Each structure stands twice: as C-alpha cells, then as structure tokens.
C-alpha cells in the first residue's frame, strides 16, 4: 500500500499534477512532509510557469515569485474560481539585497523559504480545501508555523478561494 501511494504521487507529479499524501500515510518522517498537511515539495516545480512576482517589505523584506503547475496557471489566467483539485502553487522567497551593479535596484540574496499550497477539497476540507507546506533548505518548518498558514489566508483572501496570488499579465 505504501509503495502504491508513493508511485501514484510520483506519476501525478510527473504529469504536472501534485497531490500530497496525508502525513503519516505510511511514509517515513524523513520524507520531508510538512506537519499537519503532509505536503511535500513537488519534483520539477522550478520548471513550472511563473504566475506572478511579489515583494514583501517590513519584517520579511523579501523578493518572491509564485510558480504554478499547469492547472494553477490555467485557472489563474482564466480567473476561474474555485481552483480545481490538483492545483498547486509554489512560492520561492529570497532576502532582498541591493544590486552591486545598479543603484536603486534589488536582487535576490539568500533563499529563505519555499512554500507549497495544494488544493484537495476532500483531504483539506477543514482548511478551505488547501494543504500547506513551508520549507527551509528543503526541510519542513515546525508545526506551529504551519498552524498560521490557513488563518492568514482565511482572514484576507477567503473570497478568492484562499489564494493571494493573481496572474500577472
């Protein structure tokens, strides 16, 4: 059963569809699944299409880019809500540092996090249909940090199917 679940997840990820296995579903803790949601960083996510850049000032002071699997790109571009199951977003973040070459410009510095958001309306029914994963250096952050994900999305973007990102045309 464990092998079948891992194989199915790998095949779906290869097809550009990523579904997370629930945490503790026969996977070893060393598989880098996020606590609470069991979300993992999908293979090949860096080849996904850019949906939008973003910039975070204040305490984070980060440059960010949001990538999406094929379903996320199509749904975001078409502005279709709600997002269908299988939609997956990946947010990459770096510290914002001044460019040495061009005054007033900023470039990515040290990587800070990779954040993954997976839509599965049955598995994640209690969190608006979304599972969340936050990772530093490829390892999931602690449970307490994952507990804050949905609360923020619910507070600010409930009417946009809990997704902050809009497609950048």
N, C-alpha and C positions, 0 to 999 in steps of 0.2 A: 504494500500500500504506500509506504514512504517513497519507494522508488518511482511508482506511477505518478505520484503528486509532483515530485521533482521533475520528472520527464515532461509532464504536461505543462508545468510552469516554464521550462526551458523552451519547449516548442512554441508556446504562446509568445514568449519574449522574442524569439527569433522572427516570428511573424509580425512583430511590432505591436503586439498586444501584451500587456503585462498585468497579470493578476497575482496578488500576493497570497501566499498561503498563511492561514492563521498561525499566530505564534504558538509554538508547542505542538504543531500538527506533525509530529514525528521528526522534526528537523532538529539537528543538534544546536545548542545555544551558540556555537561558534560559527553558525551560518550567517551571522551579521544581520539578522532580522531585527526590526525595531520592536521595542517593547510595546505592549498593548495591541498594536495593529498587525504585527508580523510582516510589515513591508520591508522589502529589500531594494537595493539599488539595482535597476534592471541592466542587464548586459547591453552594450551598444547604445546607451542613452546619449552619449556625446555626439552621435551621428544624427540625432533627431533634429528636426527643424526648429529654428528659433520662433517662438510665439511673440515674445516681447522682451526688451531690456527693462530694467528698473534700477532705481537709485535710492538708497536708503541713507538719509542723513541722521544726525543725532547720535545716539549711543552706538549704533552699528557702523555708520559711515562706510557703507559698502556699495560696490557695484554688483549688480545681479543680472543674470539672464535666465529667462524661463524657456525651457525646451518642452516639446510635447511629442508623444508618439503620434502616429498617423491619425488616430481617432481624435486626439486632443487638437491637432492642427485643423482638421476639417471642421470640427464642431466650433472651435473658436473663430475661425474665418467666417463661417456661416452664421455666427451668433445664435446658434441653436441652444436652447435650454429646455430641460435639464441636460447635462452632459450624459452620454450613454455609459453604461457599464463597460469597463475596459479602458476608459480614458485615463491617461497617465501623464502627469506633469513632473518635470524635474527642474528645480531651481538651484542654480550654481551661484555661489557668492564668494567675493574676494574683498579684502580690505581695499579701500580707495586710496591711492597714493599719487602724489603729484608727479607728472611726467618730467624726466630729466631733459627731454628734448624740446618740449614746447611749453612755455609758461602759460599757466591757466588751464592746462589740460590735465586729466587724471587717467591713470591706467590701473589695471588690476594688480594688486600686491599679493600678499599671502592668501591662499584659499582659506575660507572659514567654514562653510558648510555645503553639503548637498542635501536638498530636501525633496522628498518624493511624495506625491499625492496620487492615490489610486482610487478610481470610482468602482465600487461594487456595492450596489444598493441593498443587497441582502446581507452580506457579511458585515457591512458597516452601517446598518440601519440606525443605530443609536447616535451616529455622528454624521448625519445628513447624507449617508451613502459613501463617505470618503474615509480612506485609511491614510495615515500619515507616517512618514519616516524622516528623521533628521539624523544626519551622519557627519562626523568629523573624521577626516583621514580614513574614510571607508568604514568606520565603526559607528554603530548607533549610539546616540546620546542617551542619557538616563531617562527612566520612566517619567520623572517629574517634568522634564522638558517636553515630553510627548503629550502630557496631560494638558498643556497650554495650547496646543495646535488648534483643536476644534473650537475652543472658546473664543479665540480671536476671529476665526473665520465666521463663526455664528454671529458674533457681535457686529461685524462690519459688512459682510457680503452674503447674508442669508438669501437675499432676493436675487443673487446672481449664482445660485446653486453652490454657494460657499466658496467661490473662486474669485480671487482678487484680480487675476490677470485678464487683460483684454488684448485681442490680437492687434499687433502693431502693423498697420498698412503702409 
